[in-house]
């Protein structure tokens, strides 16, 4: 389920899921995007501020001040100048702790309300900047 965030950066959506990665491991994913039609302009700028590359690329080492804090049923994404938080389930947290990372996807296409992250990432994979974000205990 998406978690809308309204703030200085406009209306954003942060959602989570667990899925197998190309490495063969299950990974804890976060998707950060917006329903706003200006996503094609604004979200690549946000990805760049977080230390990710262009849409369609994977960044193994994001900005040093980009990380996730894992709490009890909550995750907080810390980025330069911003924090984004949402509830997560136990499976998601266990995988993030075991892998010591979260796969962050920053989508540069508008995300319609009620679209699930699997559908979004399948439909817009070339418009997503991906980063492997270190995970720490809160």
N, C-alpha and C positions, 0 to 999 in steps of 0.2 A: 504494500500500500504506500502511495506517495505521501510525502510530508511537505506541504507547501510552506515556504519561508518567505515572508515579506520583510524587506529591509532596505538598507542603503543601495543594494545591488538590484533592486526591483523584486519581482516575484520569481522565486526559484523553487525547484522541486528536488528533494533529496529522497532517494529510495534505495532499498537494499535487497539483495538476494544472494543465494549460494548456488554456484554452478561449477561444473568441471572447466578447468582452464586447458589451454593447449599443452601445458606441461603434464597433464594427466592427474593433477591434484584438484580437489575441490578448493575453491577460493571464495572468500567473502568479498562481495562486490558492493560498491556504492555508485549510484548514478546521480550526477548533479546536472540539472538542465533547467529549462524554463518553458512555460507555455507561450511565452511572448513571441510574436512573429519576428522580432529583431534578433532572435537567437543566433542566426548566422553571423551577425556582427558582434554581439556582446559576449557570447560564450567562449569563442576562441581567445578573447582578451582575458577572460577570467581564467581559462586554462593556462595561459601564458603567465599570469600573475602567480598561479599556484606552482609554476615551474614545470608545467607539462609542455609537450611539443605541439605541433600542428594537428588538427583533426586527421585521423587515420594513422597516427603514430603511437608508439609505446615508449614511455619514459621510465627507465629503471631507477633513476635517481632524481626525484623532484627537488624543489627548493628545500634547503635545510630546515626551514621553519614550517614545513608542511608535514603533518603527521596526524594520526588518529589516536584518541584516548578511548580505551575500552573500559566501560563501567558495567555495573550490573544492569543488563537489559537496555543500555544506552551506548551510543557511539557519538563522539564529538570529533568532527573534522576540523583541525586547526590549520589555517592557511595564513599567509601574510596579511594581517589586518582584519581577518574575519574568522568566525567560528560558526559551524553548522552542526546541529545536533538532531538526533532522531532515536526513537526506540528501536531495538533490534531483538530478535529471539535468541535463545540459548545456543542453538546450532550455529548461527552466524557468528556469535561471540567466540565460541569454542574454536571454530575454524580460523578466525582472525588471530586468536591467541596462539594456536598451534603453528600457523604459518608465519606469524610475526609481521604480517602485512595485510593490507587491504588493496584490492584492485579498484582504483577510482576511475570512473568513466565520466568525462565531461562532454555532454552532448551539445553539438552546435546546430541542432534542428529543434524546432518547437516540439514539445511533448504534449499531445492532447490529453485532457483530463481522462482519468481512468484507464490509460494505456499502461500495460504492465512492462517492466523493464526488459524482459526477454523479447517481446515484440518490438519495442523501441530499438534495442541494440541490433536485432536482426535486420530491421528496416533501414537503419541509419549508421551502420558500422563504419562507413568511410567518413562520417561526420562526427566521430567520437575521438577525442584525445584520451589516452589511457596512461595512467601512472601507477606504479607499485609504491604504495604509501606505507611507511613504517607504522606499526601498531605498538602501542605501549599501554600499560595499565593506567587507569585514571588516578 
